[in-house]
Amino acid sequence: MNHDFLAIYIVLQIIAFVLYGVDKYKAQKKLYRLSEKLLLGIAILAPFGAYMGMHVFRHKTQKIYFWAVTIFMIVIHAAAAMLYVYWLKM
């Protein structure tokens, strides 16, 4: 796997995790929040970080569409990774 792609992918996961933490903090302090579009968008790009952020910070866990998008994208990303590894072995 291209190391640059993997590094960028890991950084995106970290950013997603941090964004969920930032939004949770802002919610608790009643500050201006991050948009749901941003959080859902980052969940599409970085579902593992988004899932960890939802779980660790207990944020957006009551909203079914956040769970649905995040879990769906985890499945898609995992399947894409498995297909890529399979393709490399051919």
Helices and strands as residue ranges (DSSP letters): H 3-28, H 36-45, H 47-57, H 64-89
